[in-house]
């Protein structure tokens, strides 16, 4: 005879874990990793103080789990767009479509009407405030970038591989520098001339610049 209480307990634990995860992601993204305590997280989630350690092991382990899951989701979306570009062009997409698959997901996640906006803010924080495990992953886990490097090498076989890697590195700098503080500074510098009305317009500007760099 099955125990009717067990599924209920499993569902309650899953709901508690999800509440902790979402509360932590939001608080870390908005206030920084060092400024958020375990007590802050559990209070925001409305759960027992021991829930972080019970479900994740520690605050740092919780941080890494959020980072691991969100970067995996982002990179799956990039991989899907690159796969679709490959399918449209018999396995040899042009530079612009390769770069669009790299640029578009994080830009679109970051729009004000996208519920992924907090996730982008969390990932941005990770680059400057991450735990040692997160920094190691950022440095050494490059499998998601390798497919873009391979596609760009195929699109520009006339370029030395070293040149392709350097240009990809500069393109990644564009992605990482698209933060709200930098936009605000640019608006001041340009006396308001650089205000972009929508993310697709910003994406086009980025692609125009990056594509020109790769085709030079």
KAGI-V59456 format. One record per residue. N is the residue number from 1. RES is the residue in one letter. SS is DSSP state (H for helix, E for strand, - for the rest). PHI is phi in radians with two decimals (* if undefined). NEAR is the number of other ideal C-beta (glycine too) atoms within 10 Angstrom. Layout:
BEGIN
n=N res=RES ss=SS phi=PHI near=NEAR
n=N res=RES ss=SS phi=PHI near=NEAR
END
This chain:
BEGIN
n=1 res=X ss=- phi=* near=3
n=2 res=X ss=- phi=-1.33 near=6
n=3 res=X ss=- phi=-1.59 near=8
n=4 res=X ss=H phi=-1.21 near=7
n=5 res=X ss=H phi=-1.38 near=8
n=6 res=X ss=H phi=-1.03 near=9
n=7 res=X ss=H phi=-1.05 near=10
n=8 res=X ss=H phi=-1.11 near=10
n=9 res=X ss=H phi=-1.12 near=10
n=10 res=X ss=H phi=-1.07 near=10
n=11 res=X ss=H phi=-1.14 near=10
n=12 res=X ss=H phi=-1.13 near=10
n=13 res=X ss=H phi=-1.14 near=13
n=14 res=X ss=H phi=-1.12 near=11
n=15 res=X ss=H phi=-1.15 near=11
n=16 res=X ss=H phi=-1.12 near=18
n=17 res=X ss=H phi=-1.07 near=19
n=18 res=X ss=H phi=-1.14 near=12
n=19 res=X ss=H phi=-1.13 near=18
n=20 res=X ss=H phi=-1.11 near=25
n=21 res=X ss=H phi=-1.00 near=19
n=22 res=X ss=H phi=-1.20 near=15
n=23 res=X ss=H phi=-1.13 near=21
n=24 res=X ss=H phi=-1.12 near=26
n=25 res=X ss=H phi=-1.02 near=22
n=26 res=X ss=H phi=-1.13 near=18
n=27 res=X ss=H phi=-1.14 near=21
n=28 res=X ss=H phi=-1.09 near=26
n=29 res=X ss=H phi=-1.11 near=22
n=30 res=X ss=H phi=-1.46 near=13
n=31 res=X ss=H phi=-2.07 near=12
n=32 res=X ss=- phi=1.68 near=12
n=33 res=X ss=- phi=-1.16 near=20
n=34 res=X ss=- phi=-1.37 near=8
n=35 res=X ss=- phi=-1.65 near=11
n=36 res=X ss=- phi=-2.07 near=20
n=37 res=X ss=- phi=-1.75 near=12
n=38 res=X ss=H phi=-1.04 near=18
n=39 res=X ss=H phi=-1.09 near=10
n=40 res=X ss=H phi=-1.05 near=15
n=41 res=X ss=H phi=-1.13 near=26
n=42 res=X ss=H phi=-1.19 near=20
n=43 res=X ss=H phi=-1.14 near=13
n=44 res=X ss=H phi=-1.10 near=16
n=45 res=X ss=H phi=-1.40 near=21
n=46 res=X ss=- phi=1.24 near=11
n=47 res=X ss=- phi=-2.24 near=19
n=48 res=X ss=- phi=-1.11 near=11
n=49 res=X ss=- phi=-1.04 near=12
n=50 res=X ss=- phi=-1.39 near=10
n=51 res=X ss=H phi=-1.12 near=20
n=52 res=X ss=H phi=-1.09 near=25
n=53 res=X ss=H phi=-1.16 near=13
n=54 res=X ss=H phi=-1.13 near=14
n=55 res=X ss=H phi=-1.59 near=19
n=56 res=X ss=H phi=-2.17 near=21
n=57 res=X ss=- phi=1.74 near=12
n=58 res=X ss=- phi=-2.97 near=12
n=59 res=X ss=H phi=-1.10 near=18
n=60 res=X ss=H phi=-1.12 near=15
n=61 res=X ss=H phi=-1.16 near=15
n=62 res=X ss=H phi=-1.11 near=22
n=63 res=X ss=H phi=-0.97 near=24
n=64 res=X ss=H phi=-1.17 near=21
n=65 res=X ss=H phi=-1.13 near=18
n=66 res=X ss=H phi=-1.10 near=22
n=67 res=X ss=H phi=-1.04 near=22
n=68 res=X ss=H phi=-1.07 near=14
n=69 res=X ss=H phi=-1.21 near=13
n=70 res=X ss=H phi=-1.24 near=20
n=71 res=X ss=H phi=-1.19 near=19
n=72 res=X ss=H phi=-1.11 near=11
n=73 res=X ss=H phi=-1.13 near=14
n=74 res=X ss=H phi=-1.09 near=18
n=75 res=X ss=H phi=-1.25 near=16
n=76 res=X ss=H phi=-1.13 near=12
n=77 res=X ss=H phi=-1.17 near=17
n=78 res=X ss=H phi=-1.09 near=21
n=79 res=X ss=H phi=-1.09 near=15
n=80 res=X ss=H phi=-1.08 near=12
n=81 res=X ss=H phi=-1.12 near=19
n=82 res=X ss=H phi=-1.17 near=21
n=83 res=X ss=H phi=-1.06 near=13
n=84 res=X ss=H phi=-1.14 near=13
n=85 res=X ss=H phi=-1.14 near=20
n=86 res=X ss=H phi=-1.05 near=18
n=87 res=X ss=H phi=-1.14 near=10
n=88 res=X ss=H phi=-1.23 near=11
n=89 res=X ss=- phi=-2.16 near=13
n=90 res=X ss=- phi=0.94 near=7
n=91 res=X ss=- phi=1.47 near=10
n=92 res=X ss=- phi=-2.34 near=11
n=93 res=X ss=- phi=-1.20 near=24
n=94 res=X ss=- phi=-1.26 near=17
n=95 res=X ss=H phi=-0.93 near=19
n=96 res=X ss=H phi=-1.06 near=16
n=97 res=X ss=H phi=-1.28 near=19
n=98 res=X ss=H phi=-1.12 near=29
n=99 res=X ss=H phi=-1.18 near=29
n=100 res=X ss=H phi=-1.10 near=23
n=101 res=X ss=H phi=-1.11 near=22
n=102 res=X ss=H phi=-1.36 near=25
n=103 res=X ss=H phi=-1.46 near=22
n=104 res=X ss=H phi=-1.11 near=18
n=105 res=X ss=H phi=-0.99 near=22
n=106 res=X ss=H phi=-1.15 near=19
n=107 res=X ss=H phi=-1.14 near=18
n=108 res=X ss=H phi=-1.25 near=16
n=109 res=X ss=H phi=-1.07 near=21
n=110 res=X ss=- phi=-1.47 near=21
n=111 res=X ss=- phi=-1.22 near=14
n=112 res=X ss=- phi=-1.13 near=6
n=113 res=X ss=- phi=-1.70 near=6
n=114 res=X ss=- phi=-1.82 near=14
n=115 res=X ss=- phi=-1.23 near=7
n=116 res=X ss=- phi=-1.51 near=18
n=117 res=X ss=H phi=-0.99 near=15
n=118 res=X ss=H phi=-1.09 near=19
n=119 res=X ss=H phi=-1.10 near=22
n=120 res=X ss=H phi=-1.12 near=22
n=121 res=X ss=H phi=-1.09 near=19
n=122 res=X ss=H phi=-1.11 near=23
n=123 res=X ss=H phi=-1.10 near=23
n=124 res=X ss=H phi=-1.07 near=18
n=125 res=X ss=H phi=-1.02 near=19
n=126 res=X ss=H phi=-1.02 near=23
n=127 res=X ss=H phi=-1.21 near=12
n=128 res=X ss=H phi=-1.92 near=10
n=129 res=X ss=H phi=-2.13 near=16
n=130 res=X ss=- phi=-1.13 near=19
n=131 res=X ss=- phi=-1.24 near=17
n=132 res=X ss=H phi=-0.95 near=9
n=133 res=X ss=H phi=-1.12 near=14
n=134 res=X ss=H phi=-1.20 near=22
n=135 res=X ss=H phi=-1.12 near=14
n=136 res=X ss=H phi=-1.11 near=12
n=137 res=X ss=H phi=-1.13 near=17
n=138 res=X ss=H phi=-1.09 near=15
n=139 res=X ss=H phi=-1.37 near=8
n=140 res=X ss=H phi=-1.86 near=8
n=141 res=X ss=- phi=-1.56 near=12
n=142 res=X ss=- phi=-2.03 near=11
n=143 res=X ss=H phi=-1.07 near=8
n=144 res=X ss=H phi=-1.22 near=16
n=145 res=X ss=H phi=-1.45 near=16
n=146 res=X ss=H phi=-1.05 near=9
n=147 res=X ss=H phi=-1.16 near=18
n=148 res=X ss=H phi=-1.29 near=21
n=149 res=X ss=H phi=-1.05 near=17
n=150 res=X ss=H phi=-1.08 near=13
n=151 res=X ss=H phi=-1.15 near=25
n=152 res=X ss=H phi=-1.22 near=22
n=153 res=X ss=H phi=-1.09 near=16
n=154 res=X ss=H phi=-1.19 near=14
n=155 res=X ss=H phi=-1.31 near=21
n=156 res=X ss=- phi=-2.23 near=18
n=157 res=X ss=- phi=-1.17 near=9
n=158 res=X ss=- phi=-1.36 near=6
n=159 res=X ss=- phi=-1.57 near=17
n=160 res=X ss=- phi=-1.04 near=10
n=161 res=X ss=H phi=-0.99 near=12
n=162 res=X ss=H phi=-1.01 near=8
n=163 res=X ss=H phi=-1.13 near=14
n=164 res=X ss=H phi=-1.08 near=21
n=165 res=X ss=H phi=-1.10 near=14
n=166 res=X ss=H phi=-1.11 near=12
n=167 res=X ss=H phi=-1.19 near=20
n=168 res=X ss=H phi=-1.10 near=21
n=169 res=X ss=H phi=-1.01 near=11
n=170 res=X ss=H phi=-1.14 near=12
n=171 res=X ss=H phi=-1.13 near=23
n=172 res=X ss=H phi=-1.11 near=14
n=173 res=X ss=H phi=-1.06 near=10
n=174 res=X ss=H phi=-1.09 near=17
n=175 res=X ss=H phi=-1.11 near=15
n=176 res=X ss=H phi=-1.24 near=14
n=177 res=X ss=- phi=-1.57 near=11
n=178 res=X ss=- phi=-1.48 near=19
n=179 res=X ss=- phi=-2.01 near=14
n=180 res=X ss=H phi=-1.10 near=10
n=181 res=X ss=H phi=-1.12 near=9
n=182 res=X ss=H phi=-1.17 near=11
n=183 res=X ss=H phi=-1.09 near=15
n=184 res=X ss=H phi=-1.07 near=10
n=185 res=X ss=H phi=-1.12 near=11
n=186 res=X ss=H phi=-1.12 near=14
n=187 res=X ss=H phi=-1.09 near=14
n=188 res=X ss=H phi=-1.17 near=10
n=189 res=X ss=H phi=-1.02 near=10
n=190 res=X ss=- phi=-1.57 near=10
n=191 res=X ss=- phi=1.00 near=7
n=192 res=X ss=- phi=1.52 near=8
n=193 res=X ss=- phi=-1.31 near=8
n=194 res=X ss=- phi=-1.76 near=13
n=195 res=X ss=- phi=-1.22 near=9
n=196 res=X ss=- phi=-1.78 near=14
n=197 res=X ss=- phi=-1.34 near=7
n=198 res=X ss=- phi=-2.68 near=9
n=199 res=X ss=H phi=-1.17 near=18
n=200 res=X ss=H phi=-1.19 near=13
n=201 res=X ss=H phi=-1.15 near=10
n=202 res=X ss=H phi=-1.13 near=18
n=203 res=X ss=H phi=-1.04 near=18
n=204 res=X ss=H phi=-1.09 near=13
n=205 res=X ss=H phi=-1.07 near=13
n=206 res=X ss=H phi=-1.12 near=20
n=207 res=X ss=H phi=-1.17 near=20
n=208 res=X ss=H phi=-1.00 near=11
n=209 res=X ss=H phi=-1.21 near=13
n=210 res=X ss=H phi=-1.18 near=23
n=211 res=X ss=H phi=-1.08 near=18
n=212 res=X ss=H phi=-1.04 near=11
n=213 res=X ss=H phi=-1.11 near=14
n=214 res=X ss=H phi=-1.34 near=21
n=215 res=X ss=H phi=-1.58 near=12
n=216 res=X ss=- phi=-1.17 near=8
END
